[in-house]
């Protein structure tokens, strides 16, 4: 192995190791790693910039803007309060419906955003109902990550895999969508059977506090709410139809533009109401992605990815069904203990390398296996996905300490059964030839 490859590999391993400790800001880690590759000449500046997938950055940036407007207008809190009120705040029903709501929302907006508002709201309602919030919050995380697997924009790993390997919104909906729905229904059923006794109120409910809740008071700006929902609808519509628009009308609407066009139209029409939106965008996440692309680009250029790809092909020994299962379960367990974003980016290059091997498993099936494994497997531990970290921190902030063991006890059974179901359904797709 050449010295440049050794430097690239060491940079990657050290960065991964420090990321796992969560003691240093992840953007600083990947930024430092990128600088190391530039200083040692593993990548030139132009090469580093070219390794960044700007489609991913543009799509995330546009969706961030739309989601911030919806969040600031109070839409998400309003929706959650309305659902809770319709359920008469019945804990067992909430144990089913709230996770399903999280899964549905996470298919269209970032699961981190979903858990930011839903976890805090669930904890507050649980206090009024005098029940343990942990089963509800963990259930919401499990379903949010599964729901995120259904679409291109549902989870960052999907954004990376789709934009890196050329799969669009419709591809994810048609292939991952039905499997994610089946996995979600199975998971919520398992969660209900296992946790229903844990959400039974031990004492009388504070009915006065419940009757004082007014969902409509959470709406802070009706005009921006309408504009935000309109922008989200346009973004999804463009993501569905952008390929058709390009072919028929020769208008170059890319995945990034599908989100950026309605996002900036929203900023322009919003006027003074959107002046602070740009300031609230999570640039830390965007910079993290840019640095990550550069570090993985170093592995790609120096041939480390090619070596890893060849190793996976050798392990499968020509058995494509075994390779598909290996990708699914390997991704699932790996993302349970390490950040699923860098893992997904690494695997996007691995899949590209394996796709060059004659008679190998179809690229699309490899994408669906890694996507489902990465998104769903992230449920296994509190650090498996960013949404998990948000929910776990929210519980601790509100005085509920649960620890890793309890998290795993609640999340592992539905997660493992969901992965098993995904494996069976992917194998059926493989046999039928629909992928």
C-alpha positions in Angstrom: 0.0 0.0 0.0 1.4 3.4 -1.0 2.2 6.1 1.5 -0.7 8.3 0.3 -3.1 5.4 0.8 -1.8 4.8 4.3 -2.2 8.5 5.2 -5.8 8.5 3.8 -6.7 5.3 5.7 -5.1 6.6 9.0 -6.9 9.9 8.7 -10.2 8.1 8.1 -9.7 5.7 11.0 -8.6 8.4 13.5 -11.5 10.7 12.4 -14.0 7.8 12.9 -12.6 7.0 16.3 -12.8 10.5 17.5 -16.3 10.9 16.1 -17.4 7.9 18.1 -16.3 9.5 21.3 -18.5 12.6 20.6 -16.0 14.7 22.7 -15.0 17.0 19.9 -17.4 18.8 17.5 -17.7 16.6 14.5 -17.2 19.4 12.0 -13.9 20.2 13.5 -12.8 16.6 13.3 -13.6 16.2 9.6 -12.2 19.7 8.9 -8.9 18.8 10.5 -8.9 15.5 8.6 -9.4 17.3 5.3 -6.5 19.7 6.0 -4.3 16.7 6.8 -5.0 15.2 3.3 -4.3 18.6 1.7 -1.1 19.2 3.6 0.3 15.7 2.8 -0.7 16.0 -0.9 -3.1 13.1 -0.9 -5.6 15.5 -2.5 -5.2 18.8 -4.3 -7.5 21.6 -3.5 -9.4 21.2 -6.8 -9.7 17.5 -6.3 -11.0 18.0 -2.8 -13.7 20.4 -4.0 -14.6 18.0 -6.8 -15.1 15.1 -4.4 -17.8 17.1 -2.6 -21.3 16.1 -3.8 -22.9 19.5 -4.1 -26.2 17.9 -5.0 -26.4 16.6 -1.5 -25.4 20.0 0.0 -27.9 21.8 -2.1 -30.8 19.4 -1.3 -30.0 19.6 2.5 -29.7 23.4 2.4 -33.0 23.9 0.7 -34.9 21.5 2.9 -33.4 23.1 6.0 -34.8 26.5 5.0 -38.3 25.0 4.4 -38.3 23.1 7.7 -37.1 26.1 9.7 -40.0 28.2 8.4 -42.5 25.4 9.3 -41.0 25.0 12.7 -40.9 28.7 13.5 -44.6 29.0 12.5 -45.5 26.4 15.0 -46.7 23.8 12.5 -45.1 20.7 14.1 -46.2 21.5 17.7 -49.7 22.2 16.4 -49.9 18.9 14.5 -48.7 16.9 17.5 -51.0 18.6 20.0 -54.0 18.1 17.6 -53.2 14.4 17.3 -52.8 14.0 21.0 -56.1 15.7 21.7 -57.9 13.6 19.0 -56.6 10.6 20.9 -58.0 12.0 24.2 -54.5 11.7 25.6 -54.9 8.0 26.0 -51.4 6.7 26.7 -51.7 3.2 25.0 -53.2 4.7 21.8 -50.4 7.4 21.9 -47.8 4.5 22.1 -49.0 3.5 18.6 -50.0 6.7 16.9 -47.2 9.0 18.1 -44.4 6.7 16.7 -46.4 6.3 13.4 -46.7 10.1 13.2 -42.9 10.4 13.7 -42.4 7.8 11.0 -44.7 9.6 8.5 -43.1 13.1 9.2 -39.6 11.7 9.0 -40.2 10.5 5.4 -40.5 14.1 4.3 -38.4 16.1 6.8 -35.2 15.4 8.6 -35.7 12.9 11.5 -33.6 15.2 13.7 -36.2 18.0 13.4 -39.0 15.5 14.1 -37.4 14.4 17.3 -36.5 17.9 18.4 -40.1 19.0 18.8 -41.8 15.6 19.3 -39.6 14.3 22.1 -40.0 17.5 24.1 -43.7 17.6 23.5 -44.1 13.9 24.5 -42.2 14.4 27.7 -44.4 17.3 28.7 -47.6 15.3 28.0 -46.2 12.3 29.8 -45.6 14.5 32.9 -49.3 15.7 32.8 -50.4 12.0 32.3 -48.0 10.9 35.1 -46.5 8.1 32.9 -43.0 7.1 31.9 -42.0 9.0 28.7 -39.2 6.6 27.8 -41.3 4.0 25.9 -43.0 6.7 23.9 -39.9 8.6 23.0 -37.8 5.6 22.1 -40.7 4.3 20.0 -40.9 7.6 18.2 -37.1 7.4 17.4 -37.4 3.8 16.1 -40.3 4.7 13.8 -38.7 8.0 12.7 -35.6 6.2 11.5 -37.6 3.5 9.8 -39.9 6.2 8.2 -36.8 8.1 7.1 -35.7 5.0 5.0 -38.8 5.4 2.8 -37.8 8.4 0.7 -34.7 10.1 -0.7 -35.1 13.1 1.7 -36.1 11.1 4.8 -32.7 10.5 6.2 -29.2 11.9 5.4 -27.8 8.4 4.5 -30.5 8.2 1.7 -29.6 11.6 0.5 -26.0 10.5 0.2 -26.7 7.1 -1.4 -29.2 8.6 -3.8 -27.2 11.6 -5.0 -23.9 9.7 -5.1 -25.2 6.7 -7.1 -28.0 8.4 -9.2 -31.2 7.2 -7.6 -34.0 9.7 -7.2 -37.0 10.3 -5.0 -39.3 8.0 -7.0 -36.8 5.2 -6.9 -36.7 5.3 -3.1 -40.5 5.5 -2.8 -41.1 2.6 -5.1 -38.5 0.3 -3.7 -37.8 1.3 -0.1 -41.2 2.8 0.6 -43.3 -0.4 0.8 -40.6 -2.2 2.8 -40.3 0.7 5.2 -44.1 0.7 5.7 -44.2 -3.0 6.5 -41.2 -2.6 8.8 -42.9 0.3 10.6 -46.1 -1.6 11.2 -44.3 -4.6 12.5 -42.1 -2.5 14.8 -45.0 -0.5 16.3 -46.8 -3.7 16.9 -43.8 -5.2 18.8 -43.4 -1.9 20.7 -47.0 -1.9 21.8 -46.9 -5.6 22.9 -43.7 -5.0 24.9 -44.3 -1.6 26.4 -48.1 -1.2 26.8 -48.0 -2.0 30.5 -45.2 0.7 31.0 -47.5 3.6 30.0 -50.4 2.9 32.3 -50.9 6.0 34.7 -50.0 5.1 38.3 -52.0 8.0 39.7 -54.9 10.3 38.6 -54.3 12.4 35.5 -54.1 16.2 35.9 -57.3 16.9 33.9 -57.1 20.6 34.5 -53.7 20.8 32.8 -55.0 18.8 29.9 -58.1 20.9 29.4 -55.9 24.0 29.4 -54.0 22.9 26.3 -55.0 24.8 23.2 -53.3 23.5 20.1 -54.2 26.6 18.1 -52.0 28.8 20.4 -48.9 27.1 19.0 -49.4 28.7 15.6 -47.3 31.9 15.7 -47.6 33.0 12.0 -50.4 31.7 9.9 -49.1 33.3 6.7 -45.7 31.7 7.0 -47.3 28.4 7.9 -49.2 28.5 4.5 -46.1 29.5 2.6 -44.0 26.9 4.3 -46.5 24.1 3.5 -46.7 25.3 -0.1 -42.9 25.3 -0.4 -42.7 21.8 1.0 -45.4 20.6 -1.4 -43.5 22.2 -4.4 -40.2 20.6 -3.3 -41.7 17.1 -3.1 -43.5 17.7 -6.4 -40.3 18.7 -8.1 -38.4 15.8 -6.6 -41.0 13.5 -8.1 -41.2 15.1 -11.5 -37.7 16.7 -12.1 -36.6 13.8 -14.3 -39.7 14.1 -16.5 -39.2 17.9 -16.7 -35.6 17.4 -17.8 -36.6 14.9 -20.5 -39.6 16.6 -21.9 -38.9 20.3 -21.5 -35.1 20.2 -21.3 -35.1 22.3 -18.1 -32.2 21.2 -15.9 -34.1 20.7 -12.6 -31.7 18.7 -10.5 -32.3 17.2 -7.1 -30.7 20.1 -5.4 -32.7 22.7 -7.4 -35.9 20.8 -6.5 -35.4 21.9 -2.9 -33.5 25.2 -3.5 -36.1 26.7 -5.9 -39.1 26.6 -3.5 -36.8 27.4 -0.5 -35.5 30.7 -2.0 -38.9 31.5 -3.4 -40.2 31.2 0.2 -37.5 33.5 1.5 -38.3 36.1 -1.2 -42.1 36.0 -0.7 -41.7 35.9 3.1 -40.0 39.2 3.2 -39.4 40.4 6.8 -40.9 37.2 8.2 -38.0 35.2 6.8 -35.1 37.6 7.5 -33.7 35.4 10.3 -34.2 32.0 8.6 -30.8 32.0 6.9 -29.2 32.6 10.2 -30.9 29.6 11.7 -29.7 27.1 9.1 -27.5 24.4 10.6 -24.3 25.3 8.7 -22.4 23.0 11.1 -24.1 20.0 9.4 -23.4 21.2 5.9 -19.7 21.8 6.7 -19.6 18.4 8.3 -20.8 16.8 5.1 -18.3 18.8 3.0 -15.4 17.6 5.2 -16.7 14.1 5.2 -16.8 14.0 1.4 -13.2 15.1 1.2 -12.0 12.5 3.7 -13.8 9.6 1.9 -12.6 11.1 -1.4 -9.1 10.5 -0.2 -9.9 6.8 0.3 -11.4 6.6 -3.1 -8.4 8.3 -4.9 -5.8 6.2 -3.2 -7.6 2.9 -3.9 -8.5 1.9 -0.3 -12.2 1.8 -1.3 -11.4 -0.6 -4.2 -9.5 -2.9 -1.8 -12.5 -3.0 0.6 -14.9 -3.5 -2.3 -12.9 -6.5 -3.5 -12.9 -7.9 0.0 -16.7 -7.8 0.3 -17.1 -9.5 -3.1 -14.7 -12.3 -2.1 -16.6 -12.9 1.2 -19.9 -13.3 -0.7 -18.1 -15.7 -3.1 -20.4 -15.2 -6.0 -23.6 -15.6 -3.9 -25.6 -12.4 -4.6 -28.3 -13.3 -2.1 -25.7 -13.7 0.6 -24.0 -10.4 -0.4 -27.4 -8.6 -0.1 -27.9 -10.0 3.4 -24.3 -9.1 4.3 -24.9 -5.5 3.2 -28.2 -5.2 5.0 -27.1 -6.7 8.4 -23.5 -5.4 8.2 -24.9 -1.9 7.6 -27.4 -2.4 10.4 -25.0 -3.4 13.1 -22.3 -0.9 12.0 -24.7 2.0 12.1 -25.8 1.0 15.5 -22.4 1.9 17.0 -21.0 4.5 14.6 -22.5 7.6 13.0 -24.6 6.4 10.0 -23.7 9.4 7.8 -20.0 8.7 7.3 -20.8 5.0 7.1 -23.4 5.6 4.3 -20.9 7.8 2.4 -18.2 5.2 2.7 -20.6 2.5 1.4 -21.7 4.6 -1.5 -18.1 4.4 -2.9 -17.9 0.7 -2.0 -21.1 0.0 -3.9 -19.8 1.9 -6.9 -16.6 -0.2 -6.8 -18.5 -3.5 -6.5 -20.9 -2.6 -9.3 -17.9 -2.9 -11.7 -17.6 -6.6 -11.0 -19.3 -8.8 -13.7 -22.4 -10.7 -12.6 -22.5 -8.9 -9.2 -25.7 -8.0 -7.4 -27.6 -5.2 -9.1 -26.5 -1.8 -7.9 -30.0 -0.8 -7.0 -30.4 -3.8 -4.6 -27.1 -3.0 -3.0 -28.4 0.6 -2.4 -31.7 -0.5 -0.9 -29.9 -3.0 1.4 -27.4 -0.5 2.7 -30.1 2.2 3.0 -32.5 0.1 5.0 -29.7 -1.4 7.1 -28.1 2.0 7.9 -31.4 3.8 8.6 -33.0 1.0 10.7 -29.9 -0.4 12.3 -29.2 3.1 13.7 -32.0 2.4 16.2 -29.9 -0.1 18.2 -28.1 2.4 20.4 -28.5 6.0 21.6 -25.7 7.1 19.3 -26.7 5.1 16.2 -28.4 8.1 14.5 -28.6 11.9 15.1 -32.3 11.6 16.0 -31.4 9.1 18.8 -28.9 11.6 20.3 -31.5 14.3 20.2 -34.1 12.2 21.9 -31.7 10.8 24.5 -30.5 14.3 25.3 -34.0 15.6 25.6 -34.9 12.9 28.1 -31.9 13.7 30.2 -32.5 17.4 30.0 -36.0 16.9 31.4 -34.7 14.8 34.3 -35.2 11.2 32.9 -32.0 9.1 32.9 -32.4 5.7 31.2 -28.9 4.5 30.2 -27.9 2.4 27.2 -29.1 -0.9 28.6 -32.7 0.2 28.8 -32.6 1.8 25.4 -31.3 -1.4 23.8 -34.0 -3.5 25.6 -36.7 -1.3 24.1 -35.3 -0.6 20.7 -33.5 -3.8 19.8 -36.4 -6.3 19.5 -38.4 -4.1 17.0 -35.2 -3.2 15.1 -33.9 -6.7 14.7 -37.4 -8.0 13.6 -37.7 -5.1 11.2 -34.3 -5.9 9.7 -35.3 -9.6 9.4 -38.5 -8.5 7.5 -36.5 -6.2 5.3 -34.1 -9.1 4.4 -37.1 -11.3 3.5 -38.8 -8.6 1.4 -35.5 -7.7 -0.4 -34.9 -11.4 -1.2 -38.4 -11.5 -2.7 -37.6 -8.4 -4.8 -34.4 -10.2 -5.9 -36.3 -13.3 -6.9 -39.1 -11.4 -8.7 -36.6 -9.0 -10.4 -38.4 -5.8 -9.2 -35.6 -3.5 -8.1 
